[in-house]
């Protein structure tokens, strides 16, 4: 299933993320793709808000993984600076696949290591500054989730 949304502002991108966040469960994996500045971190801030988090969500570009634990466990990852799949293995990637909701930016760089059941979310900056956000799923679990978002 594929569904496309367009947002007009950072606030709308965060709001879409918050709507998705309310639907997420432990074990869910969101694979975000798109150019620098396309809205991936803003979207993740919205997800955290939808999960009920009050913490400041920042880009994990330099730390690779930021963990948040209240009220649920969220692992916000960024594969942009990884030089190899082994680097991701060495920081304990597999440990996050259970017990966390995982949001990974630049997930296409490490596609080979991702679980089979993933919700892909691609961000495109349009000429007038709007964002096209494409949700793609091959899973009944995520198909149901993105169907809920489109209502």
N, C-alpha and C positions, 0 to 999 in steps of 0.2 A: 504494500500500500504506500502511496505517496500523497502527501498533502503539502501545499505551499501557502505560507502566510507572508504578508508584507507588513512591515512596521515603518512608521513615519519618524520615530524618535527613539532615543535611548530608553526613555520611560516606557514606551510601548513594547520595546524588546524585552525589558525587564518584566513587564506585566505578563507577556506571553510565557516567559520563563517561570514566573510565579504560578501561573495556571497549570503548567506542566508539573511543577514541584508538588502541588497538592495531590497529584496522581501517582507519585513515585513510591516504590517500596524498596526495602533492603534487597540487594542483589541486582537491582536495575543498573544498566550500563548505557550511558549516553556518549556517543562518539561524535564530537563536534569537529567540523572542518570549515575552512574559509580563510580568506586573506587576513593579514594583520589589520586590526582596527575594524573588523567586520561586525563585531558585537558578541563574540563568544563569551567573554568575561562578563559583560553586562547581562547576558542571558543567564549565566550561571548565578550571578547575584540575585536575579529574580527567582531562580530555582530554590536557592537557599531561603529566600523570604517565604516562598510557598511551602517550604518544609517547616516553617516556624522559627527559623534562625534569626537572631538579631546581630550576629557578629559581622564585622566588616569583611567582605569577600574580596580578596585581591588575586591578581594573576599569579599563578605558580610558575611562571616562565623560568625563573632562576632557581627555585627550590624543587622543581619538578612535581612535587605533591604538597598540597595544603590539606590538612585534616581539620574537620569541624565535627563536634560531637554532641551538640545540644540543639534540639531535642532528639535528633537522629544522627547517625554517622554518615558524613559526606566526605568523599575523597575527591578533591578537585585537582586534576592532573593536567600537565602540559608536556607534550612530547616534542615540542618545537626544537629544543636544544639537545635532544638525545642524539648521540652519534652512532649508537648501535642498539640492537634488541637486547643484548646482554646487559647494557646499562639499566634498562627497565627491569630486567630480571633481578639484577643485583640490589635494587632498591626495594625489593619485596613486592613487586606488582601483584603476584598471585594472592598475597595476603589480603588484598583489598577486594577480591572478587566475591568474598562472603562477608557479611556483616556490615557492608557499606553500600551506599548509593554512590556510583562512580560517574563523574563527568570528566571526560578527557578531551582537552583541546588538542588539535593537530593529530587526531587519532589515526588519520590515514597514513602517517609516517610509521606506524607500528601495527598495521592491520593484521599481520601474521600472528600477533600475540593476543589479539582480542578474543573474547568469548564468541561463540557462534550466534548467540541471541543478543543483538545490539540494536539500539535505536540510533540511526545515523541522522544527524542534523547539520545541514550545510548552509552557511551564511554567505550571501553575495551582496556587495554594495552596489546599488543602482546609481545611475548618473545623477539623480537629484538628491542623493543622500539617504534615500529609503533603503531598507534592508529586505531582501528576499530570503526567507528562511524555509528551507525544504526539509521536511521530515520523511524519511524512508525506512520502511520496515518490511521484513519477511517473516514476521512472527505474530501469531494471534494475540499474544500478550501486548506487544507494542501497537499493533493495529487497533486494538480496542482503545488504548490510551490516546492515540492521535485522533481516533474518531471522536472521543470525548472532547478533545481540544477544539475540534472544528464545529462543535455545536454552538 
